[in-house]
Amino acid sequence: MTRYSLSLSYISRGFALVESLVALSLMVLVIVSSSQLYSFIKQESQYTYQQLRAYQATEDLARRIQLNTTQWSAYAGKYKEVVASRKSCMNKRCTPVELRHWDIEQWLTQLIDHIKLPQAQACIAVQAQKLTISVTWLSYLNQVFSNEKQHAVCSETMANNQGVQLSIIMER
């Protein structure tokens, strides 16, 4: 009968190899997890930045509309691209109609060209004394999020665009 004798040094070498493999796999898991976390945080910060800038631009337009009272209902419409106004109102006196065109151009330029909202769409709806400004754009989440309740007039326009929706409602 043959006896097998395992020496203590042979067994400890095997345990050291197993311990090394476990430690290596844990390190790989930590590195992969931290890189995924970094990617997620970067996407979230970009999303938050876009949402904040879009909100600021839309608030600015709401204030401009309040100041141009004669054109209150004329601001209503659906917008997808920047259309250059015929006259710059930067340092010149403009009629209310020219000012409305200038306001819309500046707002859309800010949303599409400066903030770079992908597939941005905008809708301004006027119902009696209530004005609703909605902006949607495609986010990395490909889901619609709404800061306010969607209103029937603008939500029809925005229903096909999956992404982020920002709505501002103000009363005259």
Beta strands, then each sheet from edge to edge (+ up, - down):
strand 1: 77-79
strand 2: 121-127
strand 3: 130-137
strand 4: 145-146
strand 5: 164-171
sheet 1: 1+ 2- 3+ 5- 4-
end
